[in-house]
Amino acid sequence: MADAPPPPPGSVHASFPHDSAEGHVAGTALYIDDVPEPARTVHLAFGLAPVGHARIVKLDLSKVRASPLVARVYTAKDIPGINDVSPVAGDDKLFAEDEILYPGQPLFVVEALTRDAARAAARLAVVETEPLPALVTIDQARAAGSTIEPAQRMARGDAEGALAAAPHRLQGRIAMGGQEHFYLEGQVALATPGEGGQMHVLSSTQHPSEVQHLVAKLLDIPDADVTVEVRRMGGAFGGKETQAAAIAAAAALVAHKTGVPAKLRLDRDDDMALTGKRHEFDIAYDVGFDGEGRIQGVRYDLASRCGATADLSPAINDRAMFHADNCYFYPAVEIVSHRLKTHTVSNTAFRGFGGPQGMLAAEHLIDAIAEHLGLDPLAVRRANLYGPGRDLTPYHMAVEDNVAPELIAELAASANYDARRAAIAAFNASHTLLKKGLALTPVKFGISFTTTFLNQAGALVHVYADGSIQLNHGGTEMGQGLMVKVAQVVADVFAVPVESVRITATRTDKVPNTSATAASSGTDLNGMAAFRAAATIRERLVAFAAGKFGVAEKQVQFTRDGVIVGTERLGFAELVRMAYLGRVSLSSTGYYATPKIAYDRATHRGRPFLYFAYGAALSEVVIDALTGEHRVLAVDILHDVGRSLNPAIDLGQVEGGFIQGMGWLTTEELVYDDQGRLLTHAPSTYKIPTAGDRPRHMDIRLWEHGRNAEPTIHRSKAVGEPPFMLAISVFSALTQAVMATAPGKGMPRLDAPATPERILAAIDELRRRDA
C-alpha cells in the first residue's frame, strides 16, 4: 500500500513564491495596458504647460482640434464637479485654469481614436502666457518665505543649554536630492461608463478609495457610483499613492462625457515631467558631545522642496522629523522643519516617506563626531544607541522594543568588521588613487501611518461549497508580495494549502473606505483584517461541526491533514459542503484598526507608531580619486522582520529596497532648469542602478531571533520601507573613502547623490582645506 501524501506545509512562516511570479515570467500577468480594450475605446493624452510659473493669457486649441483622428478636447470648463485631484488640501487642479504653477502642468486632455494621434495633437496647442517669478530651489523659496504650511517644531529638553555646556560642539550640513520612482509600469487608467451614470475605473493606484472619491467629486456623482479596481501594479514605490488620481480622473471625465470607454497611458517622458518625486532636503545641524562621542544636545534645521501644492508634504516632512534620531538617544533636542513651496511639480510619497532624509542627517552627524574625535564611527554609533534610561524619542514616545544593539553586535561579528576595517586602513596607506571606505549603519523605522485614522483595513472572505476560498481586501499589489502573504494568513486559518485561496483584484465595491497601501503597513493591516474575516467563518464551522457530531467545540480542530471532529476526520471541503447544506453562512467581512497609537500634531508628541522595524548593514566601497567613480564591493545585511510570514518574499524586499536606496544616494540625480523644468526625464539622462551595480558580495540574512513584541499578524514585522535606509551605509562608506584621500582634513563636503562629479569636488575641496 502506497504511503499517504505528506500534509501540506504550514502556510505561514514559510517561503512561497509570489502569486504572480509565473505570470511575470511568462508574460501572462495582466496589467491595465494588457486588458483587451472594450469596443469604441478612445485614447487620451494630456496637453502640458510648456513654460514655468506664468499667467495664462490665451489657450488656443484650434490646431489640436483640427488634428487627424481627434474627436474632442477637454479643459477645466468641461468638468461638471470640482476641478481638484488633491489628497487633502484641495489645491491640485486636474487642469490649470488661470495660472501655470510649474512646467508640465496639465492644461487639457485630448480625445482621439488612437494613442499616437492623441499624443501628437496634444503638442499643437498655442499657449500665450505672461511670465511670473519662479521659485525653483530651496534657497529661493526660503528667501521669499514661500511655504506650504508654517514651520514645525519638535523638541524635548533644553537643547540650547546642552549645546552650550557640551565639551565639544560641531556645526554642519548635508543636502540630498530627490528621486524618480521609475516604476516599470507607467501611470495608466481605463474608465468604462455604466448605466445610470456609474463609472468603473481600472487604475494603477496604491489608493483605490482615494481615486474613487476624487473621480466622484470631479464628476459630481456619489462615491457609490464609482468603482475603482486594481489587480496589480508594475511597481509604485509611493508614486501611485496620490499621483494616479489625475490620470484616472481624466479618463473618467472623458468616459462620462462621451459614454464610451476612455484610456490614458502616459508617455515615460511625460510621466516623469508631471508626477512628483522624493523630496529634496537641505539639513543643518548643531551638536554637542563628550569625549567619547556621546551626544548631549542637538539641533536640526530641515528644509525641503515641496513643490507647487501640498500633496502629502506635511506628513512626509513630519516623518523626516520622526527619524532624525534613527537609533540614537538625544538627551536634549530641537528639530525645526521648513516646508517650502516652489514652482516645480509637487513632490510626493516615496519609499520611506521622509524617513530616509531625516535618517541620513543623523548618520552624517555621527560620522562628523567620529571624525572630529578620531574615533571609529561604529564606536560612536554604539555609544549613542537607545537603551535603559535612554529610551525617549524627540516626540516623547518610549522605545520599548529596542533590538538595535543586538543586531549591530551580531552583524559586526559575523561580517568581521574589525578585521576588515584594519585591512582597509592598510590598503589606503599603500594606494594613492584608489581609496576604500567601510561603514556599518543601523535602521530604526516606525511602523504605522502617522495620520492616525488611516490605520484601519477591511477584508472580505468567501468560502464556496466546494471548499475553495476567495479573498478580497483593501490592500493593493505592486510587486511587494502582499497578496500571497495575506493568502497565507487565510490558508493558515483553515489549515488548507495556499493554492486553495483565490486572490482577487482590489475593488472599492467589495471593501470600502480603504487606506492606501503605504507606510509599510499593508500586511499588518490587511493581513489582520483577513485573519478576522476567516476566523469568523471558522468559528461558524466549528459551532456547526460540534453540534452536528455532538462534541464540544474544543474537540473540533483544523489540521493540515483534515478537520478533526471528536473521533472523526473530515476533509475541509467535506465539512464546508455539510455546513452549506446546514444553512451556515460561509462569507464574512473582517476589520482591523491599529491599537495603542495616538499623536498630537499640534505639539508633536505622542505615540505615532505601533512598533519599530530594525536592521543593520555593513558596506565596503572603493573610489577612484582621479575620476570620482566608485564601486560598492561588498554588503552584509542583517534585518529584523519579526517572525517572517514569507522569508523568500522578505529577502527580496530587503535586497530591492537596499539597491533602490543605493541609487538614491549615488547615481539618481534630478536636474532642473531655472524655470523648474525637469531635464533628466528619461533613462538616457536619469540613471537607476542596474544589475551590474549590485555588489558581487551581498549577504542578506533575516534575524533569526526576530519576534514582534506587539500582537501583529503572527508576530511579523513590516518590510517594505525599512531596508531602503540600510543603503545609508554606502553613503557613509563613501564619506570614509573620500576622507582617506586627505587624512586629518575633516569631514568632506559630500552631498547626495554622491555622483562622480560630487566625489571629485569633495576630494578637491578637502585637499585644499587647511588642516
C-alpha positions in Angstrom: 0.0 0.0 0.0 1.4 3.4 -1.0 2.2 5.9 1.7 -0.3 8.7 2.1 0.9 12.0 0.6 2.5 14.3 3.2 0.4 17.0 4.6 0.8 20.5 3.0 3.5 22.7 4.6 2.5 25.2 7.2 1.0 28.3 5.4 2.8 30.9 7.5 6.5 31.4 8.4 7.3 29.5 5.2 8.6 30.6 1.8 6.1 30.6 -1.0 6.6 32.2 -4.5 5.0 35.5 -5.3 1.4 34.7 -6.5 2.2 36.3 -9.9 5.7 35.0 -10.3 5.0 32.6 -13.1 2.8 35.1 -14.8 5.5 37.7 -14.6 8.0 35.4 -16.3 5.6 34.1 -18.9 4.0 37.5 -19.6 0.5 36.3 -18.7 0.1 38.5 -15.6 -2.3 41.2 -16.8 -1.6 44.9 -16.3 -4.1 47.6 -17.3 -2.4 48.0 -20.7 -2.7 44.3 -21.3 -6.5 44.2 -20.7 -8.4 43.9 -24.0 -9.9 47.3 -24.8 -13.7 47.4 -25.0 -15.3 48.4 -28.2 -15.3 52.1 -29.1 -12.5 52.8 -26.6 -11.0 56.3 -27.1 -7.4 57.3 -26.3 -6.3 60.3 -24.4 -3.2 62.5 -23.9 -2.5 65.4 -21.7 -1.5 68.8 -23.1 1.2 70.0 -20.8 2.3 73.5 -19.9 5.4 74.4 -22.0 6.6 77.0 -19.5 7.1 77.5 -15.8 5.3 79.9 -13.5 3.1 82.1 -15.6 -0.3 83.6 -16.1 -2.3 82.1 -18.9 -3.3 84.9 -21.4 -4.7 82.7 -24.1 -5.0 79.0 -24.8 -5.5 78.3 -28.5 -6.6 74.7 -29.1 -7.8 75.1 -32.7 -4.8 73.1 -34.2 -5.4 70.4 -31.6 -9.0 70.0 -32.5 -8.2 70.0 -36.2 -5.5 67.3 -35.9 -6.2 63.9 -37.6 -8.4 61.4 -35.6 -9.0 63.9 -32.8 -12.6 63.9 -31.5 -12.7 66.4 -28.7 -10.5 68.4 -26.3 -11.4 69.0 -22.7 -10.4 71.8 -20.3 -11.3 72.8 -16.8 -14.5 74.3 -18.2 -15.7 70.8 -19.1 -15.6 69.5 -15.5 -19.1 69.0 -14.1 -17.9 68.9 -10.5 -14.8 70.2 -8.7 -11.5 70.7 -10.5 -9.4 69.1 -7.9 -7.4 65.8 -7.6 -5.5 66.6 -4.4 -5.4 64.1 -1.5 -6.0 66.6 1.3 -5.6 70.4 0.7 -7.9 70.9 -2.3 -5.1 72.7 -4.2 -4.3 70.3 -7.0 -6.3 71.1 -10.2 -6.7 68.5 -12.8 -6.3 71.2 -15.4 -4.7 74.6 -14.8 -7.2 77.5 -15.2 -5.7 81.0 -15.0 -2.2 80.3 -13.7 0.6 77.8 -14.6 2.3 76.7 -11.4 5.1 74.5 -12.9 6.4 73.3 -16.3 4.5 70.2 -17.4 1.3 71.0 -15.5 -1.7 69.6 -17.4 -3.8 72.2 -19.3 -6.2 70.0 -21.2 -6.7 66.4 -22.4 -7.2 65.3 -26.0 -9.6 62.5 -27.0 -8.6 60.7 -30.2 -9.2 57.4 -31.9 -5.6 56.3 -31.3 -3.0 56.9 -28.6 -0.4 58.3 -31.0 -2.9 60.7 -32.6 -3.8 62.0 -29.2 -0.2 62.5 -28.2 0.7 64.2 -31.4 -2.3 66.6 -31.2 -1.6 67.5 -27.6 1.6 69.1 -28.7 -0.1 71.5 -31.1 -1.6 73.9 -28.6 -0.6 77.5 -28.7 -0.2 78.9 -25.2 0.2 82.6 -24.7 1.5 83.4 -21.2 2.8 86.2 -19.1 5.8 85.1 -17.1 5.7 85.3 -13.3 8.6 85.0 -10.9 9.6 81.3 -10.5 10.9 80.0 -7.2 12.7 76.8 -8.0 15.3 76.0 -5.4 15.1 75.6 -1.6 17.2 78.7 -1.2 15.0 80.8 -3.4 11.8 79.7 -1.6 13.3 80.2 1.8 14.5 83.7 0.9 11.0 84.5 -0.3 9.3 83.0 2.7 7.3 80.7 0.4 5.9 77.7 2.4 3.0 75.2 2.1 2.4 75.5 5.9 4.1 77.1 8.9 7.4 75.7 10.1 7.0 72.8 12.6 9.0 72.3 15.8 9.6 69.1 17.7 11.6 69.3 21.0 12.5 67.7 24.2 14.7 69.1 27.0 16.9 72.2 26.8 18.8 71.9 23.5 20.4 75.3 23.7 21.7 74.7 27.3 23.0 71.3 26.4 24.9 72.6 23.4 26.4 75.4 25.4 27.6 73.1 28.2 29.0 70.3 25.9 32.8 69.7 25.9 32.7 69.5 22.1 30.5 71.2 19.6 30.1 70.9 15.8 28.0 72.5 13.1 27.5 71.1 9.7 25.0 70.5 6.9 24.1 68.0 4.2 22.0 68.3 1.1 20.2 65.4 -0.5 18.4 65.2 -3.9 15.1 63.8 -4.8 14.4 60.6 -6.6 12.2 59.5 -9.5 10.1 56.4 -8.8 10.8 54.9 -12.2 8.1 52.2 -11.8 8.2 49.7 -14.8 4.5 50.2 -15.5 3.8 53.9 -16.0 0.7 55.8 -15.0 -2.4 54.4 -16.7 -6.2 54.2 -16.3 -9.1 52.8 -18.3 -12.5 54.2 -17.5 -15.7 52.5 -18.6 -19.1 54.1 -18.1 -22.0 52.0 -16.8 -25.8 52.5 -16.7 -27.3 55.3 -14.6 -24.1 57.4 -14.7 -22.0 54.8 -12.9 -18.3 54.6 -13.7 -15.8 51.7 -13.5 -12.1 52.6 -13.4 -9.1 50.3 -13.8 -6.4 52.4 -12.2 -2.8 51.7 -11.5 -3.1 53.1 -8.0 -2.0 52.3 -4.4 -5.1 54.1 -3.1 -8.3 52.9 -4.9 -10.6 54.6 -2.4 -9.0 58.0 -2.8 -9.2 57.7 -6.6 -12.9 56.7 -6.2 -13.6 59.8 -4.1 -11.8 62.2 -6.4 -13.4 60.8 -9.5 -16.8 61.1 -7.9 -16.0 64.7 -6.8 -14.8 65.7 -10.3 -17.9 64.2 -12.0 -20.3 65.4 -9.3 -21.7 62.0 -8.5 -21.8 59.9 -5.3 -18.8 57.7 -4.4 -21.1 54.7 -4.6 -21.5 55.3 -8.3 -17.7 54.9 -8.9 -15.9 51.5 -8.7 -12.1 51.5 -8.8 -10.3 48.3 -9.4 -6.7 47.3 -9.4 -5.3 43.7 -9.6 -1.7 44.6 -9.7 0.7 47.5 -10.4 4.1 47.2 -12.2 5.8 49.0 -9.3 4.8 52.1 -7.4 7.1 52.9 -4.5 4.7 55.7 -3.4 4.5 57.2 -6.8 1.0 55.9 -7.3 -0.4 56.9 -3.9 -1.7 60.3 -4.9 -0.3 60.7 -8.5 -2.6 58.2 -10.1 -5.7 60.3 -9.3 -5.2 62.8 -12.2 -4.8 60.0 -14.8 -7.9 58.2 -13.5 -9.9 61.4 -13.3 -9.1 62.5 -16.8 -10.1 59.1 -18.2 -13.3 59.1 -16.2 -14.2 62.7 -17.3 -14.0 61.7 -21.0 -15.9 58.4 -20.4 -18.5 60.4 -18.5 -18.9 63.0 -21.3 -18.9 60.6 -24.2 -20.5 57.4 -22.9 -17.6 55.3 -24.3 -14.6 53.8 -22.6 -11.6 56.1 -22.3 -7.9 55.1 -21.7 -5.0 57.3 -20.7 -1.4 55.9 -20.5 1.3 58.4 -20.1 4.4 58.5 -22.2 7.5 57.9 -20.0 8.9 61.4 -20.6 5.5 63.0 -19.7 5.2 60.7 -16.7 8.5 61.8 -15.3 7.7 65.5 -16.0 4.2 65.7 -14.5 4.5 63.4 -11.5 6.1 64.2 -8.1 9.4 62.8 -6.8 11.0 62.2 -3.4 11.5 65.5 -1.6 15.0 67.0 -1.7 16.3 68.3 1.6 18.9 70.6 3.0 19.6 69.8 6.6 21.8 71.7 9.0 22.8 70.5 12.5 24.4 71.8 15.6 25.6 69.1 18.0 27.3 69.0 21.4 29.0 65.8 22.7 31.6 64.5 25.1 35.0 63.0 24.6 33.5 59.5 23.8 31.2 60.9 21.2 28.1 60.7 23.3 25.6 63.3 22.2 24.5 65.7 24.9 22.3 68.1 22.8 21.4 68.6 19.2 19.5 71.0 17.0 18.4 70.2 13.5 17.1 72.6 10.8 15.3 70.8 8.0 14.3 72.5 4.8 12.6 70.6 1.9 11.3 71.5 -1.6 7.7 70.5 -1.6 6.7 71.9 -4.9 3.7 73.9 -6.0 1.0 72.3 -3.9 0.7 70.5 -0.6 0.2 66.9 -1.8 1.4 64.8 1.2 4.3 67.1 2.1 3.1 67.9 5.7 3.1 64.2 6.7 6.3 63.5 4.7 8.2 66.3 6.5 6.8 65.1 9.8 8.2 61.7 9.1 11.7 63.3 8.4 11.5 64.8 11.9 10.5 61.5 13.4 13.5 59.8 12.0 16.2 62.4 12.6 17.1 60.3 15.7 17.4 57.0 13.8 18.6 54.6 16.6 20.2 57.3 18.8 19.1 58.9 22.0 19.3 62.7 22.2 19.2 63.9 25.8 18.1 67.4 24.6 16.9 68.0 21.1 15.2 70.6 18.9 14.1 69.8 15.4 12.7 72.6 13.2 11.2 71.8 9.8 10.6 74.2 6.9 8.2 73.0 4.2 8.9 75.2 1.1 6.6 76.0 -1.7 8.3 76.2 -5.1 7.2 76.4 -8.8 8.1 72.8 -9.5 5.9 69.7 -9.7 4.7 68.8 -6.3 6.8 66.2 -4.6 5.1 63.2 -3.1 5.4 59.9 -1.3 8.4 57.7 -1.9 9.5 54.6 -0.1 10.4 55.8 3.4 8.2 58.8 3.2 10.7 61.4 4.5 12.3 58.9 6.9 15.4 58.4 4.7 16.2 62.1 4.6 16.0 62.5 8.4 18.0 59.3 9.0 20.7 60.3 6.5 21.2 63.5 8.5 21.5 61.5 11.8 24.2 59.2 10.3 26.1 62.1 8.8 26.2 63.8 12.2 27.6 60.6 13.8 30.3 60.4 11.1 31.2 64.0 11.8 31.5 63.4 15.5 33.7 60.3 14.9 36.0 62.3 12.6 36.3 65.2 15.0 37.4 62.9 17.9 39.4 60.4 15.8 37.2 57.5 16.8 35.8 54.5 15.0 32.3 55.7 13.7 30.8 52.4 14.9 32.0 53.0 18.4 30.3 56.4 18.3 27.1 54.8 17.0 27.1 52.3 19.8 27.7 55.0 22.4 24.6 56.8 21.3 22.1 53.9 20.9 18.8 53.9 22.8 19.0 51.9 26.0 17.6 51.6 29.5 17.0 55.1 30.9 17.8 56.5 27.5 14.6 55.5 25.7 12.6 58.6 24.9 12.3 59.9 21.4 12.2 63.6 20.4 8.4 63.1 20.1 8.1 61.6 23.6 7.5 58.0 22.6 9.2 55.4 24.6 11.3 52.9 22.6 10.2 49.6 24.1 11.4 47.1 21.6 15.0 48.1 21.0 17.0 45.3 19.4 19.5 47.6 17.5 22.4 46.8 19.9 22.0 43.1 19.4 21.7 43.4 15.6 24.7 45.6 15.4 26.8 43.3 17.6 25.8 40.2 15.6 26.5 41.8 12.2 29.8 43.3 13.3 31.0 39.9 14.5 29.6 37.8 11.6 30.9 40.2 8.9 34.4 40.6 10.5 34.0 44.4 10.9 37.2 44.9 13.0 39.5 42.9 10.7 38.1 44.5 7.5 38.5 48.0 9.0 42.1 47.2 9.7 42.6 45.8 6.2 41.1 48.9 4.6 43.4 51.1 6.6 46.4 49.2 5.3 45.0 49.3 1.7 44.5 53.1 1.9 48.0 53.6 3.2 49.5 51.8 0.3 47.4 53.2 -2.6 47.3 56.7 -3.9 44.4 56.7 -6.5 42.1 54.0 -5.1 40.7 54.5 -1.6 38.3 52.3 0.3 35.7 53.0 2.9 33.7 50.8 5.3 30.6 51.7 7.3 28.1 49.9 9.4 24.9 51.8 10.0 21.6 50.8 11.7 18.0 51.5 10.9 15.1 52.1 13.3 11.9 52.8 11.3 8.5 53.4 12.9 5.6 51.4 11.5 2.1 52.9 11.2 0.6 55.8 9.3 1.4 58.9 11.3 -2.0 60.2 10.3 -3.8 58.1 12.8 -7.2 57.5 11.1 -5.5 55.8 8.2 -4.5 52.8 10.4 -7.6 50.7 9.5 -8.4 48.0 7.0 -11.1 45.7 5.8 -11.3 42.3 4.1 -13.9 40.0 2.6 -13.6 36.3 2.6 -15.9 33.8 0.8 -15.7 30.0 1.3 -17.5 28.2 -1.5 -19.4 25.0 -1.2 -16.6 23.0 -2.9 -14.1 24.2 -0.3 -12.4 26.8 -2.4 -11.8 30.2 -0.9 -11.9 33.7 -2.4 -10.0 36.5 -0.8 -10.5 40.3 -1.1 -9.1 43.1 0.9 -8.2 46.8 0.7 -4.5 46.3 0.0 -3.0 46.6 -3.4 -0.3 44.6 -5.0 2.6 46.5 -6.5 5.1 43.6 -6.7 5.9 43.5 -3.0 4.1 40.2 -2.3 1.2 41.5 -0.2 -1.3 39.3 -1.8 0.5 36.0 -1.3 1.2 36.9 2.4 -2.4 37.6 3.1 -3.5 34.4 1.3 -1.0 32.5 3.5 -2.8 34.0 6.6 -6.2 32.9 5.3 -4.9 29.4 4.3 -3.5 29.0 7.8 -6.8 29.8 9.5 -8.4 26.9 7.7 -5.2 24.7 7.6 -5.5 24.3 3.8 -2.9 24.7 1.1 -2.2 28.3 0.0 -3.3 27.3 -3.5 -6.8 26.8 -2.2 -7.1 30.6 -1.7 -8.0 32.5 -4.8 -6.6 36.1 -4.8 -8.9 38.7 -6.4 -8.5 42.3 -7.6 -8.8 45.1 -5.1 -12.2 46.8 -5.7 -13.9 49.6 -3.9 -17.3 47.8 -4.3 -16.1 44.8 -2.2 -14.1 46.5 0.5 -15.0 50.2 1.0 -13.2 53.2 2.6 -9.7 51.7 2.5 -6.4 53.4 3.2 -3.5 53.5 0.8 -1.2 50.5 0.6 1.7 52.5 2.1 3.6 53.2 5.3 4.9 49.5 5.1 1.6 48.6 6.8 -0.1 46.6 4.0 0.4 43.2 5.6 -0.1 44.4 9.2 -3.5 45.9 8.4 -4.9 43.8 5.7 -3.4 40.5 7.0 -5.1 41.1 10.3 -8.4 42.1 8.7 -8.4 39.0 6.5 -7.5 36.8 9.5 -10.5 38.1 11.4 -12.8 37.5 8.4 -11.5 33.9 8.0 -11.6 33.3 11.8 -15.3 34.3 11.9 -16.1 31.7 9.2 -14.0 29.1 11.0 -15.9 29.8 14.3 -19.2 29.1 12.5 -17.8 25.9 11.0 -16.6 24.8 14.5 -20.0 25.5 16.0 -21.7 23.7 13.2 -19.4 20.6 13.4 -19.7 20.4 17.2 -23.5 20.5 17.0 -23.7 18.0 14.1 -21.4 15.4 15.7 -22.3 16.1 19.3 -18.9 17.1 20.6 -17.5 20.1 22.4 -16.2 22.9 20.3 -12.7 22.4 21.6 -12.8 19.0 20.1 -13.0 20.5 16.6 -9.5 21.1 15.2 -8.4 22.3 11.8 -5.2 20.5 10.9 -3.0 20.1 7.8 -4.4 16.7 7.1 -8.1 17.4 7.7 -10.6 18.7 10.2 -10.7 16.6 13.4 -14.2 16.4 14.9 -14.0 14.2 18.0 -13.0 10.8 16.6 -14.0 11.7 13.1 -11.7 13.1 10.4 -13.2 15.2 7.6 -11.8 16.9 4.6 -12.2 20.6 4.7 -14.3 20.6 1.5 -16.5 17.9 3.1 -17.2 19.9 6.2 -17.9 23.0 4.1 -20.4 21.2 2.0 -22.2 19.9 5.1 -22.2 23.5 6.5 -23.7 24.9 3.3 -26.4 22.3 3.4 -26.9 23.1 7.0 -27.5 26.8 6.1 -24.4 28.2 7.7 -23.1 31.5 6.3 -19.7 30.9 4.6 -18.9 34.6 4.0 -17.6 37.2 6.3 -16.0 40.7 6.4 -13.1 41.4 8.7 -11.9 44.7 10.1 -8.8 45.8 11.9 -7.7 49.1 13.5 -4.2 49.5 14.8 -4.2 49.8 18.6 -2.3 52.0 21.0 -1.4 54.8 18.6 -2.2 58.4 19.3 -0.4 61.5 18.2 -1.0 65.2 18.7 0.5 67.0 15.7 0.0 70.5 17.2 2.6 69.6 19.9 4.4 66.9 18.0 4.0 64.5 20.9 2.6 61.0 21.3 2.9 57.5 20.0 2.6 57.7 16.2 3.9 54.1 15.7 2.8 50.7 17.0 6.4 49.4 16.8 9.8 49.8 15.1 11.4 47.7 12.5 15.2 47.4 12.8 18.1 46.4 10.6 21.8 47.0 10.1 24.1 47.0 7.0 27.8 46.9 6.5 29.0 48.3 3.2 32.5 48.4 1.7 33.3 50.7 -1.3 36.2 51.8 -3.3 36.6 55.2 -5.1 38.9 56.3 -7.9 40.4 59.7 -6.7 41.3 60.5 -10.3 37.8 60.1 -11.9 35.4 60.2 -8.9 33.9 56.9 -9.9 33.1 54.3 -7.2 32.0 50.7 -6.8 30.2 49.0 -3.9 32.4 46.0 -3.3 30.6 44.2 -0.5 27.4 44.4 1.5 26.3 42.4 4.6 22.8 42.9 5.9 21.0 41.7 9.0 17.4 42.7 9.1 14.6 42.2 11.6 11.2 41.2 10.1 9.9 39.7 13.4 8.6 36.2 12.6 8.6 36.3 8.9 5.4 35.3 7.2 7.3 34.5 4.0 11.1 34.6 4.2 11.6 34.4 0.4 9.4 37.5 -0.2 11.0 39.4 2.7 14.5 38.7 1.5 13.5 40.1 -1.9 12.1 43.2 -0.3 15.4 43.7 1.7 17.5 43.4 -1.4 15.3 45.5 -3.6 15.0 48.2 -1.0 18.7 48.4 -0.4 19.5 48.7 -4.2 16.9 51.4 -4.6 18.3 53.3 -1.7 21.8 52.9 -3.1 20.6 54.5 -6.3 19.1 57.5 -4.5 22.4 58.1 -2.7 24.8 57.5 -5.6 23.5 57.7 -9.2 20.0 59.1 -9.4 20.3 62.8 -10.0 17.3 65.1 -10.8 18.3 68.2 -12.7 16.0 71.2 -13.2 16.5 74.4 -15.2 15.9 77.8 -13.8 12.2 77.6 -14.6 11.7 74.3 -12.8 11.7 72.2 -16.0 13.0 68.6 -15.4 15.9 68.0 -17.7 16.5 64.4 -16.6 13.2 62.9 -17.8 14.3 59.7 -19.4 16.6 56.7 -18.7 19.1 58.3 -21.1 19.8 61.1 -18.5 18.4 59.6 -15.3 20.4 56.6 -14.0 18.8 54.0 -11.8 21.0 51.1 -10.6 21.4 48.1 -13.0 22.4 44.5 -12.3 26.0 45.5 -12.8 25.8 47.9 -9.8 24.8 45.1 -7.4 27.7 44.3 -5.2 29.4 41.0 -6.0 29.3 40.1 -2.4 25.9 40.7 -1.0 24.9 38.6 2.0 21.4 39.2 3.3 20.0 37.5 6.4 16.8 37.8 8.3 17.4 38.0 12.0 16.7 34.6 13.5 15.7 36.0 16.9 13.1 38.3 15.4 9.7 38.5 17.0 7.4 41.4 17.3 6.7 42.4 20.8 3.3 43.8 19.6 0.5 41.4 18.6 0.8 41.9 14.9 -0.3 39.2 12.4 1.7 36.1 13.5 4.2 38.5 15.2 5.7 39.6 11.9 7.1 43.0 11.1 6.8 45.3 8.1 9.5 45.1 5.5 8.6 47.4 2.6 10.4 50.6 3.5 12.9 49.9 6.3 15.5 48.2 4.1 15.7 51.3 1.9 17.6 53.1 4.6 20.2 50.3 5.0 21.8 51.9 1.9 22.9 54.8 4.0 25.8 52.6 4.9 27.0 53.0 1.3 27.0 56.8 1.6 28.8 56.7 4.9 31.4 54.3 3.4 31.9 56.7 0.5 32.4 59.5 3.0 35.1 57.5 4.7 36.8 56.8 1.4 36.8 60.5 0.5 38.3 61.3 3.9 41.1 58.8 3.2 42.3 61.0 0.2 43.3 63.7 2.7 43.6 62.3 6.2 43.2 64.8 9.0 41.4 67.4 7.0 38.0 66.8 8.5 34.6 65.8 7.1 34.3 66.2 3.3 31.5 68.3 1.9 29.8 65.5 0.1 26.1 65.7 -0.7 23.8 63.1 -2.1 23.7 61.6 -4.6 27.4 61.0 -4.5 28.0 61.2 -8.2 31.5 61.1 -9.7 31.4 64.9 -10.1 30.4 65.4 -6.4 33.0 62.9 -5.2 35.7 64.7 -7.2 34.6 68.1 -5.9 34.6 66.8 -2.3 38.1 65.4 -2.8 39.4 68.7 -4.3 37.8 70.8 -1.6 39.2 68.6 1.2 42.7 68.6 -0.2 42.7 72.4 -0.5 41.4 72.8 3.0 43.7 73.8 5.8 44.2 71.0 8.4 
